[in-house]
Amino acid sequence: MRILLASFLILTLFLVNPVFAETGEVGVDIPCSFDEDCQLGETCCDGFCLDNPNRECFLIINAVNCTGQQTCGGGTWGECILDDPDCGSVSPTPPNGGGGSGGGGGGGASRCKEGEIKSCGNQIGACEGAIQTCVDGKWTDCSVEPTDEICNTFDDDCEGVIDNVYGFITVEETSCWCVDAQNEPKQESCNGIDDDCNGIIDDYADCCFVPGETRDCGPDSNQGICEFGISICGDDELWGECVDAFYPEKTDLCFNELDDNCNGLVDDNCEHCQDNIQNSDEEGVDCGGSCLTECTNWLWIIIIVAIIIITLIIVWYWRKKKK
């Protein structure tokens, strides 16, 4: 009975987890920085815990696919050592020895053969398919190197996790909220996530990042009666209420010698003037309209007309009496 139960469990593992069926490992890569981060017997290599520090590798030499082995040491995969040192060779290796004049045989072999290609890096994520080529007897730099992780559906830093920005493990924990349409855009909030999917993290007007920091707030300018207020970044990384701010009036209040609407003009658009001239210091006499020109002083006109009438009456009376 126990044998049947054990067989059933093993079969279940093989069917449910194809990685286990192929390698004997549970198909979950555990991130690590050092061997101490892994379970007993495991090795930390290129950021992940492995129970086997060796793996098969491949080199393309003269259009021949050659197999080899790599060993992890110091946290990174070492050079691919070919199973067959002569794999891909164009001509046989010169024989050793031979009674020549000292120096022996074929001499020291170069580090690599011209045109030889080998894999490099950890072959994970964006680094998959990275190669080095032998040029002038030396290996070129790896064709692909890890880069900083960004939200682009690729494992840029070659750690085995896609879009783990800031080192988080899952997309839901990162700023990559909208990658692969895993989530719908929503109102932006101050949480390190691009909630509204516009490509900018925490671009919400009330977001701040340094508690205690202050900023100006309130009106658009500090002209006239307007004055900027102060807002303080709270511990919740949200800007606090704007205090001590003075805002503009909708229209200028006349005759108070103040720029109430904060447009740089004092008592503008007032309909009265005291000196018959529109000069932004208007009060008193109703000139009618907006005082675009010098206003008429009707009192003097009345006095002049009265003098003329009286003069005409006197002249008429004097002539009549003379006759």
C-alpha positions in Angstrom: 0.0 0.0 0.0 2.8 2.4 0.9 4.6 1.6 -2.4 1.4 2.5 -4.3 1.0 5.7 -2.5 4.6 6.8 -3.1 4.3 5.9 -6.8 1.1 8.0 -7.0 2.8 11.1 -5.4 5.8 10.9 -7.7 3.6 10.5 -10.8 1.6 13.6 -9.7 4.8 15.7 -9.4 5.9 14.6 -12.9 2.5 15.5 -14.4 1.9 18.8 -12.6 5.4 20.2 -12.8 7.2 19.5 -16.1 10.4 21.2 -14.8 10.5 18.7 -12.0 10.0 15.9 -14.4 12.9 17.1 -16.5 15.5 18.1 -13.9 14.4 16.7 -10.6 13.9 20.2 -9.2 10.8 21.9 -8.1 10.2 24.6 -10.9 10.6 27.6 -8.7 13.7 29.8 -8.8 14.6 31.3 -5.5 16.4 34.6 -5.8 19.6 35.0 -3.7 22.7 37.1 -3.3 25.0 34.6 -1.4 25.1 30.8 -0.9 23.9 31.5 2.7 20.5 32.6 1.2 20.0 29.1 -0.2 19.1 25.8 1.3 21.7 23.4 2.5 23.5 21.8 -0.5 22.4 24.6 -3.0 24.6 27.1 -4.7 23.8 30.8 -5.4 24.6 31.4 -9.1 23.7 34.5 -11.1 21.1 35.5 -8.5 19.3 32.1 -8.0 19.6 29.1 -5.8 20.6 25.9 -7.7 21.0 22.4 -6.4 23.4 21.6 -9.2 26.4 23.9 -9.7 27.0 22.4 -13.2 25.1 22.7 -16.4 25.4 21.9 -20.1 26.5 24.6 -22.4 26.9 25.0 -26.2 29.4 26.6 -28.5 29.1 27.1 -32.2 32.6 26.5 -33.7 33.0 26.7 -37.5 29.2 26.1 -37.9 29.4 23.1 -35.6 27.2 22.9 -32.5 29.6 21.7 -29.8 28.5 20.7 -26.3 30.3 21.3 -23.1 30.0 21.9 -19.3 29.9 25.0 -17.2 30.6 25.2 -13.5 29.3 27.9 -11.2 32.0 29.5 -9.1 32.0 32.8 -7.2 28.3 33.3 -8.0 28.7 33.2 -11.8 29.0 30.6 -14.5 32.5 29.8 -15.7 33.8 29.1 -19.1 32.2 26.5 -21.3 34.6 23.5 -21.3 34.0 21.4 -24.4 33.2 17.7 -24.1 35.3 17.2 -27.2 38.3 19.6 -27.4 38.5 19.0 -31.1 34.9 19.7 -31.8 34.6 22.1 -34.8 38.3 21.9 -35.6 39.1 22.5 -39.3 42.3 20.6 -39.3 43.8 18.0 -36.9 45.8 19.2 -34.0 49.5 19.1 -34.7 51.2 16.2 -33.0 53.3 16.8 -29.9 57.0 16.2 -29.5 59.0 14.8 -32.5 62.6 15.4 -31.7 62.7 19.0 -33.0 65.1 21.5 -31.7 63.6 22.2 -28.2 60.3 23.7 -27.6 58.2 20.6 -28.3 55.4 20.0 -30.7 52.6 22.4 -31.4 53.7 25.0 -28.9 51.2 26.6 -26.5 47.7 26.8 -28.0 46.0 30.2 -28.2 43.1 31.1 -25.8 40.6 30.8 -28.6 40.4 30.0 -32.3 39.6 32.8 -34.8 35.8 32.9 -35.5 35.0 30.6 -32.7 31.7 31.5 -30.9 30.6 30.6 -27.4 27.7 31.4 -25.1 28.2 33.9 -22.3 26.3 35.3 -19.3 23.6 33.3 -17.5 21.4 32.9 -20.6 18.4 34.1 -18.7 15.9 36.8 -19.7 17.3 39.4 -22.1 20.7 37.7 -21.8 19.4 34.5 -23.5 21.4 34.0 -26.7 24.3 36.2 -25.6 27.5 35.1 -27.3 31.2 35.9 -27.5 33.3 35.7 -30.6 37.0 35.0 -30.9 38.7 37.9 -32.7 42.5 38.1 -33.0 42.9 35.3 -30.5 40.8 37.0 -27.8 37.2 36.7 -26.8 35.0 39.8 -27.4 32.7 41.2 -24.8 29.5 39.4 -24.2 27.0 40.6 -26.8 24.3 41.2 -24.2 24.8 42.4 -20.7 22.2 42.9 -17.9 20.7 46.4 -17.7 18.4 48.2 -15.2 15.0 46.7 -15.1 12.2 48.8 -16.7 8.5 48.2 -17.4 8.7 46.7 -20.9 7.7 43.0 -20.5 11.4 41.9 -20.6 13.7 40.6 -17.9 16.3 43.4 -18.5 18.5 42.5 -15.6 18.6 38.8 -16.5 17.4 37.7 -13.0 14.7 35.5 -14.2 11.8 37.8 -13.2 10.1 40.1 -15.8 9.7 43.7 -14.8 10.7 43.3 -11.2 11.5 47.0 -10.9 13.1 48.0 -7.6 13.9 44.3 -7.0 10.3 43.3 -6.2 9.4 39.7 -7.1 5.9 40.1 -8.7 4.5 42.7 -11.1 1.8 43.6 -8.6 4.5 44.8 -6.2 6.2 47.0 -8.7 5.6 50.1 -10.7 4.8 47.9 -13.7 1.0 47.9 -13.0 -0.1 47.8 -16.6 2.3 45.4 -18.2 0.6 42.8 -20.4 -2.8 44.3 -19.5 -2.7 42.5 -16.1 -4.5 45.4 -14.6 -6.8 48.2 -15.8 -5.8 51.9 -15.5 -7.1 53.6 -12.4 -6.8 56.8 -10.5 -3.1 57.5 -9.7 -2.1 57.4 -6.0 1.2 57.7 -4.2 2.2 54.1 -4.0 5.2 53.6 -6.3 2.9 52.2 -9.0 1.9 53.7 -12.4 -1.8 53.3 -11.6 -3.1 55.3 -14.5 -0.8 53.5 -17.0 0.6 56.7 -18.5 4.2 55.7 -18.0 4.9 58.0 -15.1 5.0 56.8 -11.5 3.1 58.8 -8.9 2.4 61.8 -11.1 -0.4 62.7 -8.8 -0.5 66.4 -7.8 -0.7 65.6 -4.1 2.3 63.1 -4.0 5.5 64.1 -2.2 8.5 62.1 -1.2 10.3 63.9 1.6 8.2 64.3 4.8 8.6 67.8 6.3 9.5 69.3 2.9 7.6 72.5 2.1 6.4 74.1 -1.2 4.5 77.3 -2.3 0.8 76.9 -2.9 -2.3 78.9 -3.6 -2.7 81.6 -6.3 -0.9 81.7 -9.6 1.1 84.8 -8.6 1.8 87.0 -5.6 0.8 90.3 -7.3 -1.5 92.7 -5.6 -3.3 91.4 -2.6 -2.4 87.8 -3.5 0.2 85.9 -1.5 1.5 82.3 -1.8 0.7 79.9 1.0 2.8 77.0 2.4 2.1 73.3 2.1 4.0 70.6 4.1 4.7 67.0 3.0 3.2 64.7 5.5 4.4 61.3 6.8 1.9 59.7 4.4 3.8 61.3 1.5 0.9 63.6 0.6 1.0 67.4 0.5 -0.9 68.9 3.3 -3.5 71.7 3.2 -2.4 75.0 1.8 -2.2 77.6 4.6 -1.8 81.4 4.8 -2.6 81.9 1.1 -4.4 85.0 -0.2 -6.4 84.5 -3.4 -7.6 87.1 -6.0 -11.1 88.6 -6.1 -13.1 88.0 -9.3 -13.1 91.8 -10.1 -11.2 94.8 -8.8 -12.8 96.6 -6.0 -12.9 100.3 -6.8 -11.6 103.2 -4.8 -9.5 101.1 -2.3 -6.2 101.7 -4.1 -5.6 97.9 -4.1 -5.0 95.4 -6.9 -7.8 93.1 -5.7 -7.8 90.8 -8.8 -4.0 90.5 -8.8 -3.5 91.5 -12.5 -1.0 94.2 -11.8 -3.4 97.1 -12.1 -4.9 99.1 -9.2 -8.7 99.8 -9.3 -8.9 98.9 -13.0 -12.2 99.0 -14.9 -13.8 101.3 -12.4 -16.6 103.5 -14.0 -15.9 106.7 -12.0 -13.2 109.3 -11.9 -12.4 112.2 -9.6 -10.1 114.3 -11.8 -11.8 113.9 -15.2 -9.0 111.6 -16.3 -8.8 107.8 -16.2 -5.6 107.1 -14.4 -6.4 104.1 -12.1 -7.1 106.4 -9.2 -10.8 106.9 -9.9 -13.5 107.8 -7.5 -16.0 110.6 -6.9 -17.5 112.1 -10.1 -19.7 110.0 -12.4 -18.2 110.6 -15.8 -20.3 108.1 -17.5 -18.9 105.1 -19.4 -15.4 104.0 -18.6 -13.6 107.3 -18.8 -11.6 106.4 -21.9 -11.3 110.2 -22.6 -11.3 113.3 -20.5 -14.7 113.7 -18.9 -16.9 116.8 -19.5 -17.4 119.1 -16.5 -21.0 120.2 -16.8 -20.9 122.7 -14.0 -18.5 125.0 -15.8 -20.6 124.7 -19.0 -23.7 125.7 -17.1 -21.9 128.7 -15.6 -20.6 129.9 -19.0 -24.1 129.5 -20.6 -25.7 131.5 -17.8 -23.1 134.3 -18.2 -23.8 134.4 -21.9 -27.6 134.5 -21.4 -27.3 137.3 -18.8 -25.0 139.3 -21.1 -27.5 139.0 -23.9 -30.4 140.1 -21.7 -28.4 143.1 -20.5 -27.5 144.1 -24.1 -31.1 143.7 -25.3 -32.3 145.8 -22.3 -29.7 148.6 -22.9 -30.6 148.9 -26.6 -34.3 149.0 -25.9 -33.9 151.7 -23.3 -31.7 153.8 -25.7 -34.4 153.9 -28.3 
